[in-house]
Amino acid sequence: MSDAAVKAKTGKDWAAWFKLLDAAGARSLEHRAIVTLLSKTHGVPGWWRQMVAVEYERARGLRQVHQKSDGFSVSASKTLAVALPDCFARARPLRSASAGFLPAPLSPAQ
């Protein structure tokens, strides 16, 4: 996220937020406390207070990329150039081969 984008939405760029949070002792705070500080003391709106808190934690070595409070989160997706009914028809045989890999019946949404 660029300095310009964060400044446009929060009133401060990354350097200003990091300086402010350092001065507030945020290095020793848990994530939730940093978010609360940003909300109650500085009026940072919902999604942006999470973004500022996470980027601060990453910049100070308190959080790694993809790290969440309970571990790590990674996902992947694939876009297929095929009609949905054809996709399901081709995937059905894979369900029986994967024996329980898919947790729910494989059928298109109605």
C-alpha positions as CSV (number, residue, x, y, z in Angstrom):
1,M,0.0,0.0,0.0
2,S,1.5,3.3,-1.0
3,D,2.1,6.3,1.3
4,A,-0.3,8.3,-0.8
5,A,-3.1,5.8,-0.4
6,V,-2.7,5.4,3.3
7,K,-2.4,9.2,3.8
8,A,-5.5,9.9,1.7
9,K,-7.6,7.6,3.9
10,T,-6.0,8.1,7.3
11,G,-4.4,11.6,7.2
12,K,-0.9,10.2,7.7
13,D,1.7,8.4,5.7
14,W,3.5,5.2,6.9
15,A,6.4,7.0,8.4
16,A,4.1,9.2,10.5
17,W,2.1,6.3,11.7
18,F,5.1,4.3,12.6
19,K,6.6,7.2,14.5
20,L,3.3,7.8,16.3
21,L,2.9,4.2,17.3
22,D,6.5,3.9,18.4
23,A,6.0,6.9,20.7
24,A,2.8,5.3,22.1
25,G,4.7,2.1,23.0
26,A,3.0,0.0,20.4
27,R,6.0,-2.4,20.1
28,S,4.9,-3.9,23.5
29,L,1.2,-4.0,22.7
30,E,-0.8,-6.9,21.3
31,H,-2.5,-6.4,18.0
32,R,-5.9,-5.7,19.4
33,A,-4.5,-3.0,21.7
34,I,-2.8,-1.3,18.7
35,V,-6.1,-1.4,16.8
36,T,-8.0,0.1,19.8
37,L,-5.4,2.8,20.1
38,L,-5.8,3.7,16.4
39,S,-9.5,3.7,16.7
40,K,-10.2,5.5,20.0
41,T,-7.2,7.9,20.1
42,H,-6.8,8.7,16.4
43,G,-10.2,7.9,14.8
44,V,-8.8,5.6,12.1
45,P,-11.7,4.0,10.3
46,G,-12.4,0.2,10.5
47,W,-10.4,-1.6,7.7
48,W,-7.7,1.1,7.8
49,R,-6.9,0.6,11.5
50,Q,-6.3,-3.1,10.8
51,M,-4.1,-2.2,7.8
52,V,-2.0,0.3,9.8
53,A,-1.7,-2.1,12.8
54,V,-0.6,-5.0,10.6
55,E,1.9,-3.0,8.6
56,Y,3.3,-1.5,11.8
57,E,3.8,-5.0,13.2
58,R,5.4,-6.2,10.0
59,A,7.8,-3.2,9.9
60,R,8.8,-3.7,13.5
61,G,9.4,-7.4,13.1
62,L,6.4,-8.3,15.2
63,R,4.4,-10.1,12.5
64,Q,5.4,-11.9,9.3
65,V,3.6,-11.9,5.9
66,H,0.5,-14.1,6.1
67,Q,0.7,-14.4,9.9
68,K,-2.5,-14.2,11.9
69,S,-3.1,-14.3,15.6
70,D,-3.5,-18.1,15.5
71,G,-0.9,-19.0,13.0
72,F,-0.5,-18.5,9.3
73,S,-3.0,-18.3,6.4
74,V,-2.2,-19.1,2.8
75,S,-4.6,-19.8,0.0
76,A,-4.6,-20.3,-3.7
77,S,-7.2,-20.2,-6.5
78,K,-7.5,-21.0,-10.1
79,T,-9.8,-19.5,-12.8
80,L,-11.0,-22.1,-15.3
81,A,-12.2,-21.2,-18.8
82,V,-15.1,-23.7,-18.7
83,A,-18.8,-23.5,-18.1
84,L,-19.8,-24.3,-14.5
85,P,-21.8,-27.5,-15.3
86,D,-18.9,-28.9,-17.3
87,C,-16.5,-28.1,-14.4
88,F,-18.7,-30.0,-12.0
89,A,-19.1,-32.9,-14.4
90,R,-15.3,-33.2,-14.7
91,A,-14.7,-32.9,-11.0
92,R,-17.2,-35.5,-9.8
93,P,-14.9,-38.5,-10.6
94,L,-12.1,-36.8,-8.6
95,R,-14.3,-36.7,-5.5
96,S,-14.5,-40.5,-5.3
97,A,-10.8,-40.8,-6.0
98,S,-10.0,-38.4,-3.2
99,A,-12.1,-40.3,-0.6
100,G,-13.3,-37.6,1.7
101,F,-11.1,-34.8,0.6
102,L,-14.1,-32.6,-0.2
103,P,-16.2,-32.0,2.9
104,A,-19.6,-31.4,1.1
105,P,-21.4,-32.8,-1.9
106,L,-20.1,-31.5,-5.1
107,S,-22.9,-29.8,-7.0
108,P,-23.5,-26.4,-8.6
109,A,-25.3,-23.8,-6.5
110,Q,-29.0,-23.6,-7.4
